[in-house]
Amino acid sequence: MTTKIGLRREDKNEWETRVALTPEAVRQLAQDGLEICVERFPRRAFPDGEYEAAGAQLVDDVADCDLVLGIKEMPHTVFRANGAYMFFSHTIKGQPYNMQMLAELVARGCTLLDYETVVDENKQRLIFFGRFAGIAGAVDTLWTVGRRLDALGVATPFSQLEPCHWYADLGSVTRAVEHVGKQIAAAGVPDSIAPIVIGITGYGHVSQGAQEIIDLLPHQEVSPSELPAFIAESNATTDKVIKVVYKEQDLVEPIDDTRVFNLQDYYDNGDSYRSKFGPHLELLTVLINGIYWDERYPKLADEDLLRRLFAGSEPARLTVVGDITCDVDGSLACTVRDTDPGDPSYVYDPVTRDGTSGFEGPGLAVMAVGNLPCELPREASEMFSNALMPYMRQMAAADWHLSDFEQASLPEPIRRSVILWRGEFTSGYEYMAEFLK
């Protein structure tokens, strides 16, 4: 059987122009005789003409396709009875804002695949935008630093940066950040904010992407354990930034003081751990949050911690949080809402818990763009499409109309991504039925 594959337009917001398959990927599939339908969409990062030239059929909708590929969540009206859809559904944590969509997929007997759950035998993700989320998130965070410090009356080279989507491509981004770095090295930053300490949580693709940007600045890396002594001895460092990377063992500790940290135990029993991040927040100027979190794990900074941090007579060092993970009311209490590239930052007041757009007011500035990779849409899509392509031919040969999921011939990583098969939760995702009650 040959599957008719549809590439849907993105309409969750005006900023989303990424694609699951680039024209080059479509060309390769079309040469194999596969039928690819692409919805017409003038805002897509790759023009319709590139897809048509690659051998795709341009259509007004892909409702009759056997498998429909997208990036972000799709409107409920898209789902047809027994249809198959692959996109970032943001449902596996029981996200309330997508439960109606999940219920609709179940009610219509649909098959749902999620890129987030395409993993290998070690549960490592195989198809992702993480690196570009980290890159764009770091740039937008540094831009927020410049604007927030301007609002506080402190001039720095960071104010010369623009948001990531303002730049034409990654090369332009790199040159802009390097220019800021040269100015820091030559003239330094004001003594009043020295040293600028940038903490980055995590060490996966998101963190690595963020570090790519921070490493373009003159910097010195210091371990979390060394940071207090370093600041005490080097508080006049103005010609570089200080980079600190935090792993899980730097962020949390067992509640039982007689136990020692164990990573696998933390993964398995997150509720038996507590945050120990507070003392570090007192030392950071900027926090870039790129580590995975869900409700099984302790919050890194809850409301009380942030309130105490800003309650002193002296201004808190922490100026900006770039929450790339963007878990609203998640690991960081200051992430009270997500934002978009057109209005990326707000100031969080720890007393009122309000998040006011812009850079003025008491508290700290928060950058919480929920779809950061869309700020570098072509390059992010190329990397994503290249990761998806090794599975596409087998997916195109699969029978998406089988009643029994066990009989479906799919690559193993793709099998792991199937949340629903014809309206029924597959093994490993049965727990999600509780979200719909």
N, C-alpha and C positions, 0 to 999 in steps of 0.2 A: 504494500500500500504506500502511496506517496501523499504526504500531507501538504495541504495548501496553507502556506504560512502567511500571516498578516502582520504588518508592522503598523501599529496604531500611532496617530498623532498624540502629542502630550498637551493636555488642557487643564491640568490641576492649577497652574498659575501661569502668568505671563512670562516668567523667567525660564521655564523648563523647555529646553530645546534639544535635549540629549536624545540619543537613539540606542536601541539594543543592537542593531546591525547597521554598519556603515555601507555606503554604496559599493565599496570594494568587496565586502563580505557578500553582499547580494550578488555581485557579478560572479563570484566563485560558485555560489549555490545555483545561480541560473545556468551557468555553463554545465552543471551536472544534471540539468533538466528539471530542476525544482521550480515550482510555481510560487513566486513571491509577489504579494499584493501590498502596496504601500499607500496609505491614506494621504491624500493631498494635504499639505500643511505649509503655509508660507513662512512660518517662523522657525521651522526645523533648522538645526545647525548645518545640515547638508541639504541643499536645494532639491526640490522634486526632480528637476532635470537631471541631476546626477544619478538618481535612482532609475529613472527611465532609461538613461544611457547605459546603465549597468544591467538592464534586462528585466527590471521590475515592471509590473503593471500598476499604473496609478489609478486609484479608485477613490470614491467618496467615503466609503466605509468598508471595514473588513469583517462585517458581521457573518459572512458565509465561509470564512476561513476556518480550517480545522484547529489551528493553533494561532492565537493572537499574542504577539509580543509587545510589551510596552515598558516604560520605566516606572513612573509613579502610579498611584492608585487611579482606577478607572471609575467613571460615573456608573451608577447602578443601571442606567438605561442601556449600557453597552452589553451587558451580560445576556446571552441568549440561552435557552434551555439546552443543557448538555454541552455547552461550549467549554473550550480549554483556553486558559489564560496564564501568562507568565509575566510577573512584574514584582516590584517591591511592594508587598501588600501591607507591611507594618501591622501584622496581626498576631504574631507568635507570642508576644508579651501580653496579649489581651488589651491592646491599646483601645480605649473606649471610643475614640473618634472613628475607628474603622470597623466596629462590631456590626453596624447595620449593613455595611458592605459585605462582610463575611457571612451574615445571615442570608443575604440575598443570593450569594454564590451557592450556599447550601440549598436554599429553597428551589433554585433553578437547576439543581443537579449538575453544577459545573465542576470542572477540574481546575484546581489552582496550584500553580507552581510559583515558588518564590526564590529569586536569585540569592537572597540572604542565606538560604538553607541549602545551597549547592555546596557541599563540603566533601572532603576526602575522608578516608577511613579514620583519620586522626581529628576529625571535626574542624579542619582548617578550611576557611572559605576559599573558593576557587574563582568566583566571578564577583567582582566588587569595584567600587569607585573610591575605596578608602584613601588611596594615595592622593587623589585629587581633592578629596574632602579636606585632607590635612594641609595641602598646599594652599587652597583657597581660604581655608579657615585661618591659617597663620597670617596670610596677607591681610585679610579683613580685620584680624585682631590687631595687627600692628597699625593699620589705618585707624582703628578705634582708639588705640593708645595715643596717636598724634592728636586726634580731635578732642579726646577727653582731657589731655594735658593742656591743650590750647584753652579749653573752657576753664581750667583751673589757673590759667595765667602763666603756664610754663611752656616756653617755646622749645621744640626739639625737631630734629630732622625727620621724625616720623610723620610730621604734619604734611610732608611733601608727597606721601603715598596716596594713592587712590584705591577704592575697593577693587578687588580682583577682577570683577567683570568689566571694569573700565578698560583693561588692557586687551590688546588684540590676541595675544597668545602667551604661552608660558615663557618664551624668550623675552618678551616685553616685561613680563612680571619680574623675571630674574634680574634684568638690567635695572629696573626701578629700585628693587631692594638693595642690590649691590651699590647703587648710587647713594642711598641712605647710609649704608654701611661705611662708605668712604668718608662721608661727612662726620659720622660718629668717631671714626678713627682719627680724623684730622682735628676736629674742634671739640669733640666730647659732648656730653650731655650736662645739663646744669647740676651743680653739686647738690642741690636740694633734693634731687631724686636718685642720686648715685648710691650704690650701684643699681642699675636696672637688672633685676633678676627675673628671668622667664622660666617658669616651671611648666613642664609638659608631662601629663600623665599618660602612661601606656607605652608600648614598644612595638605595636603592630603596624599595619599599613597606614592608618591615620596618623599615628605618632611619627612614623618615618617621613611621611609627606610634610608634616609641620616642621620637622627638624631640617628638612631640605631647605626651607625658607629661612629659618633662624640661623642656620649655618652659613648663609650668605652674608651675615653681619659679622663684624669682628666680635669674637666671643671666646669665652673660656668655660669649659664644662666642669662643673663641680658636682660631686655626689651629694645626695640628700643628707647623709650623715656628716659630711664636711661643711655643709652650708652655714650653720650658725657660727662656727669658728671663722670661716672665710669672711663673712660679713663684718664680724667684730674686728678683723684685722685689715680689711680692704674696703672700708666704706667710702673711700675717696676714688674708687675706680670709675672713671668717666668715659674712657675711650673704647670701651667694649661692653657687651652685655654678658651676663652670666646665665648659662643654660644649665638647668637641672632636670633630669629625667627621672620620673617616679614610676617604680614598679609596684605591684600589689603589696609586697612586703614593706614598702616604704609608706604605704597609705593606711594599712589596717593592722590590727593585732588581735589575738584571741581575747575574748572577754575573761576567760579563766587565766589568771596570771601565772598559773603553774605550767601552762602549755606554751609551746613555741610555734611560730608561724610555719605553716605547711601549705604550699600552693594548692595541691590537690584537695586537701581538706577544706581550704577556703572555697574552692569551686563547689565542693559538695555540700558544705555546711556554712554558707555565708552568714546565716543568722547567729552563729556563735562567735562572730567577730565584731569589732567596733572600730570606728575611725580613729586614727592617731595623727590626722593631717593638720589639725588646728595650729600647732606651733609653727608649721611650715608656711601656712597662709599668712602668718604675721611677718614673714621674711620675703615673700614674693611681691614683685611689682605687677607681674602679669602671670595669669594661669591659663594655659591652653589645655583643655580637657579632651583627651582622645582615647579614654579607656572604656571598655565595655562595662555596662552596669545594668542590672535589673533589680526587682524588688527583693530578691533573695539576699542581697548584699547591703551592708550599712551605707548610709549616706556619707559622703566625704565631708560635706559642709552643710549642716542643717541650719534652720532659722536661728536657733539660739547661738550657735557658733558665730555666724555672720553678724548677729546683733552685738555680741560682745566685742568682736573685732573692731567695730566702728563706734564703740561706746566710749572710748578713751578720750582724754583731753587733747592728745596729739593725733594728727591725721594718720589713718592707717596707710601702710605702704601699698597694700593691694589696691590697684587702680583699675585694672581691666581683667575680665574673665572672657576668654573665647571658648564657648562651650560647643565644640564640634560634634559631640555626641548628641546634643540637643534633646536630652530627655527631660521634658517639662515636669517639674516637681520630682526630679530624679535624684541623681547623686549630689547635685548642687542646688540648694534651695533658691539661689538667685536666678535660676532659669525658670522664670514664672510664665514664660511664653516663648514660642519660637518666632523667628523673624524671617524676612526675605531680603534678597539683595537690594531692593529699592528702599528699604528702611531697616538696615541690618542691626542697629544697636539701640539699646535703651539704658537708662540709669536705674539701677535697683536700689531702693531705699530699704535698708534692713529693718527700720522701725515700722514703716507702713506696709512693707512688702509690695509696694507699687513698682511697676516697671514703665517709666516714662520715656517715650521715644526721644532720641537725641543724646546730648552729652552734658546737659546741665543738671544740677541738683545734688543733694547729699547721697552718699553711698558709693557704689562702684559701677562702672560701665560694663555692660554685658553684650557680647556679640553672640547671637544664637540663630544663625541662618540654618534653616532646616534642609536645604538642598544645595549645599555648597558646590558640589562638582559641576552644577549647571553654569557656574561662572567661567569654566574653561570647557565649553561643551564639545568642541570637535576633538580635542586631544583626549578628554576623558572618555568620549564615546569610542574612539579608536582603540584605546586600551581595553575597554569593556568588551567590545565586539570581538577582539582578538581572543579574549578569554572564553567567550561563549562559542565561538566557531568550532572548536574540536568536537562539540556535542551535537551540532546542528544537523548533520547528515543522518545520524541515528534517530534524532528526534523527528526528522522529516519522514523517516521510514516507519515510525511507530503508528499503531492503530489507536487513536484517541477515543474511539467509540466502544472499545471493549468494556463489558460490564465488570470484569474481574481485574482489579489492579495487578494482582500477582502474575497475570498472563501478559502484561504490557512489557514489551521489549524496549527498555530504556537503559542508557548508560547509568551505572550505579550512582554517580554523584547527582544525576538528574532525578533518579528515583527518590533519593533522600530529600529532594526539594518539593516533592508532591505532598502538599498539605491536604488537599481534597481530591478525591477521584470520583467523579460523577456524583458530587454532593455528599460523599461520605468521608470522614476524617480517616486518613491512613495511619498505619502503625507508627507510633512516635508522636502523633499529633492529636490523639484522642482527648488529651487533657483540654484542648481548646474548646471542646463542646461545652465545658463549664462556663466559658466566657459568654455564651449565648443564652444562658438561663436567666 
